[in-house]
Amino acid sequence: MKHAYSLNKRVTIPATHDLLPTMHPNMIDHSKLTLRGRYGIATGSAVTDHVLMAVATDFENQVMRKILALSPAELATRFAGGDPVLVAHKYDGEGVFVYFQQGQEPFAFSAPGGRVRLGFKALDALATKLQAGGVQRALLRCELYLDTTRGADGARRSGVSEVIRVSFGNSDEDIARLKLALLDIVMLDGKDLRAQQADFKTTLDKLRELFGTDTNAAAHAQAAEVVPESGVAAAFAHAVETGGEGVIIRRLTRAETFKVKPHRSVDALVMGFVEGEFEGQYGVTSLLTGLIYPGAQVESLVQTFARVGSGLTDAERVALLDKLRPLKVEAPLAMTDSSGRAVQFVRPKLIAEIHGEDLISAEGGREQRTQLIGWDDSQGSYRFLGLTPCPRLSFARFEKLREDKEWKSGGARIEQILERAEPPTPAPTSASTEIVRREVYAKGEMLRKLVVVRKGGDVPFPYLVYWTDFSAKRAEPLKITTDIAANETRAMAIAEQLLAENLTKGFARV
């Protein structure tokens, strides 16, 4: 077994270029694909070639996940000289690898998850360009994103959630909007290029040679330019002003890469919380926050804004539970987190400082909407008023409680995110959650439970599939997984797959 070089250390991964010729052509499990014509997608664990997955995972861990995040405020001081640096457009999509080999069906996959896609326009365009360039085998790192220049949606850009929604949808026209931006070369015709991060311009030149720079094409090299260090801040500002998610900055003389996104800080009202176990302790797992409209008379209007689970320390999770429990009031509507745990509403009192990267008003033509809720201080109760437009804060994280601010004096005003903050006219909608399917199976002390629910309201993924696996004798007795689906057909397909994979001999329905 040879050792493949990865950045500054050696890892025991077989050198892919030595093994590719002997690999079996069927490198993915086609039984896990959901097919519609040529297009197919598998939710995960569909890559059967362990060497391919190991190399891709190593690249993801040693290169992509070691890109350092910078705030825009740091650019002027960190990049003050005149040395040339590469500033690349940051695409708002899903990171994927593409495996290509002459005579075989190319496919895109995630690592280490193993979600697979094949048979779509951008992948065909990529394969055509590789064939024209005389390439026999390649493993490439790409960004799968949506073309928002076509259609009538008028969206500024589409994020990863919209990419996933389209990928599992039923529209051939939407699938045709998927594009591939080529970011890096992992392997090319027997050459291992993972260690070429210190000379990335050579890699970029090769990407441009093979795939071109026309960003209107279905598959193209990433948009990038070389600028002096002193021009990085201006290049970032221009990228954001023209609708970009941010930039990737690479040094040209050493393996040093940064990502920069817009940074926002918002003070929001704590409206509710979810409690549960974490790291062997019990406390707050996430917060529901909101923003206040001006001009309140008897009833204050609160727009739900962001659910925040990251950024909290273990000590803060425990302490917050003690602060919030005495403030609990009746919920105006049933709301849950992604694991199905109920959101418990609290009296408006605490203000949390939340940090995030960007405000997203629409994705793929779908306007972002959240719950509008009225608070009657004299009655001490909330009232659900419907769904109204409100931007979403991407990558929201808790920073701290603002003990110096009070919500009635503007401590959580919605003007922080909206230039014009006129109280909206709510459009009531059903927010009920319906249990579509519920089955429980037992084998001795072991239990398996399947629950499929349909959420009310205008949401892109109304179906949630919960799978509970309990075994008292196991080191970790309770395991819960959650899947989402855009329609009932897809939800039932996921449910049947869970039953087939997890109900071994001896389980009986109870």
Number of C-alpha atoms within 10 A of each C-alpha: 8 11 12 19 17 21 17 9 9 10 14 12 17 17 20 21 16 13 12 16 11 7 13 10 13 12 17 19 14 16 9 18 19 16 15 12 9 8 16 19 22 22 17 16 18 22 24 15 15 10 16 21 20 17 24 25 19 17 21 19 14 16 18 15 9 13 17 13 12 17 14 16 12 11 18 15 11 13 16 14 12 11 14 18 21 21 27 21 22 22 26 20 24 18 21 25 28 26 21 23 20 14 9 11 16 18 24 25 27 24 23 17 14 21 19 26 24 21 19 20 18 22 23 17 18 24 24 13 17 19 17 11 12 11 16 14 20 23 23 20 26 26 22 25 23 27 21 18 13 10 13 9 14 14 19 16 23 22 19 17 16 21 25 15 17 22 18 19 15 13 11 14 10 17 20 15 20 22 27 31 28 27 24 24 23 21 21 16 14 15 15 19 18 19 18 18 22 16 15 21 18 12 17 20 12 15 21 16 13 20 24 18 18 13 15 10 17 21 28 25 24 25 19 16 13 18 15 15 22 19 19 23 19 11 18 24 16 13 19 16 11 9 11 19 22 26 24 21 26 24 21 19 14 12 17 15 20 16 19 21 22 19 15 17 17 21 25 27 30 27 28 25 28 21 20 13 10 13 6 5 11 14 20 22 22 22 26 23 25 29 29 27 19 17 11 14 8 11 17 18 25 29 28 24 23 23 24 21 17 14 15 19 11 15 10 15 20 18 13 18 18 13 10 20 15 10 16 15 15 13 17 16 16 11 20 14 15 13 14 14 14 16 20 23 25 23 20 23 15 22 25 23 17 23 21 20 19 20 16 18 18 21 20 23 17 16 17 17 20 21 24 27 23 20 20 15 13 8 8 12 18 25 17 19 19 18 24 19 17 23 18 22 22 16 15 21 21 19 19 15 18 15 10 7 16 15 18 14 8 15 20 26 23 25 15 14 17 11 8 8 14 12 17 13 11 15 12 14 14 12 17 12 16 12 12 15 13 12 13 14 17 16 16 9 9 15 20 22 18 18 17 24 20 21 18 14 17 15 13 15 16 18 26 24 24 21 21 15 16 17 16 11 9 9 7 9 11 12 11 13 11 14 17 19 21 20 17 16 11 16 22 17 12 18 19 12 11 15 16 10 8 12 15 10 7 9 16 14 11 10
